[in-house]
Amino acid sequence: RGGATGDLLVQVNVRKHPRFTKQGPDVHSCESISYLDAILGTTLQVATVHGTSPLKVPPGTQPGTRMRIYGEGVPKGDKKGAGKGDHVVEIKVELPVKLSKEDKELLTKLKNSTGAK
């Protein structure tokens, strides 16, 4: 159009997301599960930047465990076929604040039968 040729410089500002954080090509988030799901295992439907993905949480998962959903992050660079980063999920375990008398009795029985300290 009559102008000089040259480079086009583009600046992109990204707002913070209330649920996700980004570290390189990986996206991070937290999911809360009950203590029973942590003990017995469960499958979560995790919100990702691409929709939802299932995440199998194995029995005995500890609070603070980080699990990966491969390929659910953001693109790795500008090369075609470079792939995507991962979605890293930190597991938070919710403990009950109040227990009913029956719940307390059941948990006490379980504690005594397993030899837990």
C-alpha positions in Angstrom: 0.0 0.0 0.0 2.9 2.3 -0.6 4.5 2.0 2.9 7.8 0.6 3.8 8.1 -3.1 4.6 9.2 -4.2 8.0 8.3 -6.0 11.2 4.9 -5.9 12.8 5.2 -5.6 16.6 2.2 -6.8 18.6 1.8 -6.5 22.4 -0.7 -8.9 24.1 -1.9 -8.3 27.6 -3.4 -11.2 29.4 -5.7 -10.7 32.4 -5.4 -13.0 35.4 -8.0 -15.8 35.4 -9.8 -16.5 38.7 -9.3 -20.3 38.3 -6.2 -20.9 36.2 -2.6 -19.8 36.4 0.0 -20.3 33.7 3.7 -21.4 34.0 5.3 -21.6 30.6 3.0 -23.8 28.4 1.4 -25.5 31.5 -1.8 -24.4 33.1 -2.3 -24.9 36.8 -5.5 -25.1 38.9 -6.8 -26.6 42.2 -9.5 -29.1 42.8 -11.1 -29.9 46.2 -12.2 -33.4 47.1 -13.7 -34.9 50.2 -11.5 -37.0 52.6 -13.5 -40.1 51.6 -12.7 -39.5 47.9 -9.1 -39.1 48.8 -9.1 -42.4 50.7 -11.2 -44.4 48.2 -10.3 -42.6 44.9 -12.6 -40.9 42.5 -12.8 -39.5 39.0 -13.2 -35.7 38.6 -14.4 -33.7 35.6 -11.8 -30.9 35.6 -12.4 -27.6 33.9 -9.5 -26.8 31.5 -8.9 -24.0 29.0 -10.1 -26.4 26.3 -13.3 -27.6 28.1 -13.5 -30.4 30.6 -11.3 -33.5 31.0 -11.6 -36.5 33.3 -9.0 -36.9 36.0 -8.7 -40.2 37.8 -7.7 -39.6 41.5 -6.3 -42.9 42.9 -7.1 -44.2 46.3 -4.8 -42.8 49.1 -4.2 -39.5 47.4 -2.5 -37.1 49.8 -3.4 -33.4 50.2 -1.2 -31.2 47.9 -0.7 -34.0 45.3 -0.2 -32.6 41.8 -1.5 -34.5 38.9 -1.2 -33.9 35.1 -3.7 -33.9 32.3 -1.3 -34.2 29.4 -1.8 -31.9 26.4 -4.4 -29.7 28.0 -2.2 -26.6 28.4 -1.3 -23.9 25.9 0.7 -24.3 22.7 4.5 -24.7 23.1 5.9 -21.9 21.0 5.3 -20.9 17.4 6.5 -24.1 15.6 3.8 -26.1 13.9 3.4 -29.5 15.6 5.3 -28.4 18.8 2.4 -29.6 20.9 0.7 -28.2 24.0 1.7 -28.0 27.6 -0.1 -29.9 30.4 -2.9 -29.0 32.8 -1.5 -29.5 36.4 -4.1 -30.0 39.1 -3.3 -29.6 42.8 -5.5 -31.7 45.0 -7.0 -30.1 48.1 -8.6 -32.5 50.6 -11.6 -31.1 52.6 -12.0 -32.4 56.1 -15.3 -32.2 57.9 -15.7 -29.5 60.6 -18.4 -31.3 62.5 -19.2 -35.0 62.7 -22.4 -36.6 63.8 -22.3 -39.1 66.6 -22.8 -42.0 64.1 -20.0 -40.7 61.9 -17.6 -40.4 64.8 -18.4 -43.9 65.9 -17.8 -45.3 62.4 -14.5 -43.5 62.0 -13.4 -44.7 65.5 -14.2 -48.3 64.5 -12.3 -47.8 61.3 -9.3 -46.3 63.1 -9.3 -49.2 65.6 -9.6 -51.9 62.9 -6.7 -50.5 60.8 -4.4 -49.8 63.7 -4.1 -46.2 62.6 -2.4 -43.8 65.1 
